[in-house]
Amino acid sequence: MTRIAALNWRYIATAQLQRGGTEIIAVGDPAGARLSANIRQLTAAVDYDDSGTWGDLVGAGRALTWRRLVQPQPVEFNPGLQHAAEAVLRHAGRMRGSVAIDDLLDAVSVSSRAVAASDSPVGAVLLRSIEEVGVRACAVVAASWPSKTGLEAWLREQGVAVFTTAELQQRAPRVDLVYAVGPPRFFPPSLVTAPVSDEVTFVIPEWFRDRRIPHSSIADHAEGAIRISARISTESTAAEAGPDLGLEPDESTAAFEAGLLPQPVWTPSGRSSTEPGSHEVEARKVLLSGDYALWLDDGQRIRTLDPQQPSGERVIYTDVSSVRYGTYLLLRHGDAERGALHRDAMNLLGIHQEETESSQQDWKLRLADRLESLGASEVVRRLSGADIRAAAQARAWTDPSFIRPSRDRDFEHLLQWLGLPVQPTFGRATRLRRMLYQASAAIREELETAISAADLTVMERDGYISLDTPTAGARGHPRLSCTGCVPVLGDRRPERRQGIVRGSEQ
């Protein structure tokens, strides 16, 4: 199948889903329902206690509930379920006798044992549904990579293809129906807004009440946004599951169910016991949608997109330290924007370009020599003693595309500390910075224009969007790209990278 044919198929499948909606099969699961109710009661009972005493037990209970929810294979194929149940029993045993809710601890322990000893009815319904459709006509998509591993070990003998959502989108198998194992909120909107089949069915236990079909955050601000309705069928009842939660989750139930969704973990920035070398920089890697990754160093800001702002005000700068799950980054293919802007600013100087380049190289080389001879920590200490507030950025100041410290007094004191006269270096760097602002403003206007004309729902389908700007054609710059920042497991710990970190890594 050609790429055009595959794209046409996606549009046809999307139109079919918009007309007929997606199906949610809610399967009665008494054992899982009792566990969910008990863990929710436990969470509510200890919410007032901020000492952290209950953290291990509540966390283990949620992990066990999550496994029952998205890993419905028989217990013989689910060793992780056994380990999670053992963790709950271990933490509950430690708490027993020291708190006034022993009855609830007993209930949690009993329901955990029951879940560990019984196969989930969801798995039986899934297998039966697959057999009715035919293994060649359907595919199974798991809510996460660990879930896929367990489901695959179980369904391999039946010849059923199991994917994560990313794999499903990339391989795009021609199937009539996709079974998603888990609640809709555990999957990205692209599963239903850019489907690979004209039918998508979610298989969930009846006790999970949040059954809303996800849509992109951009959909609220886009014309013709794709929204998919749901039709719910119930396979059996869970009358013995515990209290009736109703069709729609109340506030406490919704909060509990949201807490079951694994959250990205942003590891704290640690520091190595040794200083980076002269050609090294510490950076953290963030994983992005669209199979991209980006190294973020200790820079101060990065250009981002805020789709909730009105047209003309969507392109903004964000502190690098504030980049989190859901941030939309504006990235340049093949080259960092900082380097491209620096070249533009230099070109705008005209006849003053050569003298400015010379003075910039002079003070940066002197600073680099000090860093090499004294070490970064000692340089930072001495610069701080010279009343330079941003002294911690000393290593970053040696970057060829860096212009000057933001604070005037910092730059003046730095030049004096390096043994250089303040003028004309200060004036030349300040003029270069004005040119940089002009170049940056021009690119921002081009980006705003391109974003206003773009169909942002493409991000809903592909996870990112490419923007062609006049700058790319007129000045030979690489194409600019906007991609949603979606860390898979959070960012990695800081690592040493040779040279200066630039651009994105695909």
N, C-alpha and C positions, 0 to 999 in steps of 0.2 A: 504494500500500500504506500502510495506517495504521501509526502507531508501534506499536500493540499487536500488529498482525499481523506487523510486522517483528521485534518482540521474540520472539513465539512461534516465528517461523522460526529465529531464532538458537538457541533452546532445542532445537528439533528437530534442527538441524544439529549442535549440540554432542553431543546424545545419540547421533546416528549416528556421529560421530567416536569417541566413547568405546567404542562397540561394535566398530567396524571398524578403528580406529586410522588413522594417516596413513601415506602411502607415501613412501619416500625412494628416488629413482632415482639410483644411483651410476654415473656414466659414466666409462669408461676414458679417461684423458687423459695419454698418455705424456709429451708435452712439458711440461705443467704439473706432472706428478709429478716429473720430473727437476729442474725449477726449484725446487719446494718442498723436495725432498731436499737440494739444494745450498745453498739459503738457510738451511735448518735446520742443516746442518753448519757453515756459516759462523758462524751465531749461537752455536753451541756452542763453536766454536774460539776465538772472541774474547770469550767471557763473562768470562774472567779479567781482561781488560784494561779497567780503569776510567778510562782516560785520555780516552775520548771520540773516539779516533782513528778508530774503525770505525763510529761512529754514523751517518754519512751513507750509507755503503754498506749497512749492515744495514737502515736505514730505507727506502732506495730498493728494496731487495730484497723487503721485506715489502709495500711498496706495490704492486709489480708482481705479487706472488703474490696479493694481495687482489683486484686487478683481474681476474686470470685466474679467480678463484674466483666473483666475483659479477657480472662483466660478460662473459658468454660470446658476445656478438654477434660477427659476422665482423669481421676487423681493419679493413675499410674503414669500418665504423661505430664504430670504437673508437680514435680518435686518442689518447685518454688512455693507452692501453696502450703505444703507440709512445713517448710522452713518458716513461713510467715506465721502459721498457726502456733508453732513451737515458740516463736518469739513472743506472741501474745500471752501464752500460758506462763512463760518464764517471768515476764514483767508483772503479770497479774499476781503470781505467787509471791513476788517480792513485796507487793503492796498490801497483801492480805494481812489483817490483824493490826495494821498501823493506821487504818482509815475507818470512817464510819459508814462506808457503803459496801460492805462485804457482800451483801446480797447481789448488787450490781456486778461486782467482780466475779461472783459465781456464775451469773448469767452470761457474762462475756466469755468465761472459760468454757462453759457448756456449749454455747453456740459456735465457738471457735473449733472445738473438737468435732462438732457435727459437720461443719463445713469441710474440715480436713478429711473426714471419713466418707463423704458422699459426693457422687458425681453431680455436676450442675445440670439441671434439666435443660438449660439453654444449649448445651452441647448436643444433646440428643435431638432437639428440634432443628438445630443447624444442620446436623448430618442428614436428617430425614429430608429437609428442604433441598439439600444439595442432590440427594439421590433422585428426588422427584424431577428436578430440572435437568440433571445430567451433568457430570463433572466437566465435560468439555464446553458446556454452555455457560458456566459460571466461574467466578473467582471470589476468593475470600480476602478481605483487607483487614489487617489487625491495627489496633490502636497505637501500638508502639513496637519497637524492635524486639524487646523481650517477649511480648505477646505473640509476635509472629513466629519466633523460634519455637515456642511451645505448641502453637497451633499447627505448625508445619510438621513437627515430629509426629503429631497425631493423625493429620490428614494426608500425609505422604503416601501411605499405603492405599488410600482411595484414589490417588492421582489428582488431588485437588490442588490448584495453584494458590499459594498464600503470598500476599504482598503487604508491605507497608504502603501508606498513601503515596509517598514519594516514588516508590518503585512502580506502583500502579500507574501513576501519571507519566512516568518516563517510558515504560514499556508499552503501555496502552494496548493490552490484549483485546482482540475482538471477541467479546463475550456478550451474552444476552442479559446477564444479571450479575450484579456485584453484591455480595453479602458483607456488610460491615459489622464486625463483632465488637459491640460496645455502644454506648449512647452517642447520639449525634454530636454533642458538645465536645466529645473526645477526638473529633476529627476536624481537619481544616475545611473551610467552606468549599474549596475546589473539588472535593469529593462529589458534591452534588451540582455545583455550578459549572464544572468542566468535566462531566462524567465520561467514562470510557464505555459505558453501556447505557441503554435507555431505561434501565430499571436499577435502582439502588435500594436495598433493603437492610435496615438496621435490626440486629437481633440482640435484645437486652433482657435482663430479668425484670419482672413486673415491679419489683420494689424500688427501682430507680425511676423517679418521677419527672425529672427534667427531660422532656422529650422535644424541646425546641430544635428546629433545624437551623444550623448556623448560617450566617451570611457575613460577607466581608464588612469591616467597619467603614469601608469606603462606600458601601451600598446606600447608606443613609444620605449621601451627598452626591450621588450619581444618577443621571437620567437613564431610565431603562434598566435599572439594577435587577439582577437575577435573584428571585426569591422563590424558594421551593416549599410547598405545603407538605403536610404529613397526614397519612391515614394510619390509624393504629388498630391492630388486631391482637387479640389476647388468646394465647394458646391454652392456658389453664388458669385456675385461680390460686391465690395464696391466702386463703381465708385464715389459716393458722399462723400467718406470718407475724402478727402483732397488731398494733394500732393501725387503723385506716388512715393513710396519709393524704387521701384525696387525689384527684387527677392532676391538680396543679400543686407544685411544692410550695409550702409556706416558707417564710423567710429563713427560719432555722434549718429546715430541710434543704433548701436551696444552697445555703452556706455550707452545710455539711457535704453535699454532693459536689460542690465546687472544690472543696478541699481534697476530694479523692483524686482529682486530676493532677498528675505529677507536675510540679512547677519547675521552671528553670532555676538552676542553682548558680548564682554568681559568686564564685569563690573569691575571698578577700585577697587583695594584692599582697603577696608575700615578697620578701626581699632575699636575694641570694647573700650568702656569707661573704662573697667576694665582689669587688666592684667590676662593672662592665669594662672591657678593654676599650681602647681608643676607636676601634671599628665595630663596636657592639652597642646595642641598645636593648633595653628591656621593653617587652611588648606583650600584650595579651591578645589572644585570638578569639574572635567572635564568629559564630557560624550563622550564615545568612540563608534566607530562602533562595531558590533558584540554583542551588548547589554552589554557592559562593562562600568564601570565607575572607575575613579581613583581619590584618594585624593592626592593632591600635597601640601606638607608643604613648609617650607622656606629653603629647601635644595638648593644646588648650581647648580647641574647638574643632568641630567638623560640620560640614553643611548637611542639613536634613530637610525632610519634607513633612509638613503638618497638614494632612488632607482636610482637617476639620476647620481650617482657617478659610476665609473668603478668597476668591480669586485675586491674585496679585500680592497676597500676603502669606503664601504657603511655604516659600523657600526661606529658611531661617538657619542660624548657626546654633549648635548645641554643644555644651561642654562635653568633652570626651568622657569624663567620669560619669556623665549622666546617661550615656548610651545603655539602654536596657531592652528587654524583650518588647517588641512592638514598635521600636524606633524605625522610621524610614530613612535610610541613608542615601544621599546623592553621591554616587561614585563615578569616577572616570575610568573607562577601560584602558588598561595598559600604562597609566601614568597617574601620579598623584596630582590633585588639583593645585597643591601648594607650588609644585615645580612649574606647572603651566602658567599660573598667575604671576610667578616671579619673572618668567621670561617676557610676558606681556608688559609687566611694569617696567622692565628694563628697556624694552623697545619704545615705550612712551617717553622715555627720558631724552631721546634724540641725541643731540651733540654732547649731553652730559653723561651718556651711558658709560664711556670708558673710564672716566675719572671716578664715577660712583662704584663701578666694579672693583677698581683698584683699592679704594678706601675700605670697602666691605671686606675684601680678602685680607687686608692688613690687620684689622682688629680681630678678625676671626682666627687667623693663623696664630696670633699672639695668645689668644685665649686657649686655643687647642694645645699650644706648647705648655702653657701653665697646667692644663688638665693632665697632660702626659707626664710632666715632671713632678707635680705635687700630688696628683690623684684627685678624683672628683670630690671626695668628702672634704679634703683640706681646702680645695678651691671654694666650695660652697661655704665652709666655715669662715674663710677670710672675706669673701664677698658679703656675707651677712654682717660681719664686723665693720664693713665699709658702708653700712646703711643701704644695702641693695636688697629690697624686699623679695624680689623674684630670684634670689640666688640659686634656688634649687633647680632652676631651668638652665643653668650654665652650660651643660652639655648640649642641650637642644639649640642653644644660640650659635653653635659652630656649624650648623647645617647651612649649606650654600644658599638655600632658598629662604632662610630666615633673614629678616631685615634688621630689626633692632628690638630691644626690650620695650614693652608698652609704656612703662613709666619713664618720663623724661629724666628724673633724678637718678633712676637706676642706670640709665644709659650713660649719663654724665659721669657718675661715680665709677662705672665699669671702665670707661675710657681712661679716667685718671688712674685707676688701679693698674691698668695695663701699661701705663707710662706714655699715653698718647695725648696730644692736645685735643680738647673737646671739639674745636672747629678746625677744619671744615668737615670732619667725619660726621659729626652730629647733624649738621644741616643737610649733607648729601643723603644720609640714611632717612632723614625725615621726609625729604622730597621723594625718595623712592617709595616710601610708605604711602604717600598721597597718590602716587601713580598706581600702586597696588589696589588702593581703595577704588579707584576709577575702573580698573580692569575687573575687579570683583563685582562692582555694581553692574557693569555691562553684562557679565555672565549671568548674574542673578536675574536681570530683566529678560535675557534670552530663555533662561530656565522657566521663569514664570509664564512666558508666552507659550513655550512648548508644553508645559503642564496643563495650561488652560485649554489647549487644543487637543490634548491627549485623552484617550479613553482609559480612565483609571481603573475600570473594571478588569482590564487586562492583568493587573496585579492580583486580582481575585483568582484568575485562572492559572497564571504562570508563576506567581510569587514575586515577580519583579516586572519592571517595564523599562524599555530602552527609549531614550529621548534623543532625537536628532536636532541639533541646534545650529544656527548659522555659523557659530564659532568653529564648529567641526569642519565645515567646508571651506570657510574663508581663510582660516589660519592654519589648517592642517592639524588641528588638535584631535585626539582620539574622541570617539563618541562618548557622550555622558550617559550614565545609567542610574536609574533609581531602583533600589531593591529594599524590600522589607527586612528588617533585622530580626531574625528568628533563631536564636541559639537553640540547638537541639538539647544539649545538657548543660547549658550555661557556657560561660567562657572558660578557657583553660588558664591554668596558672601562668604567671609571667615566665617567659623563656628568653634566652639570649638569642638574638638574631644578628647575623653578620651584616654590617653596612647599615644604611638608613632604610627604615621600613617605608615602602611606597605602595600606593595603589591597592588593588584587591587581588586575592589569590583564588583562582578558580579550580 
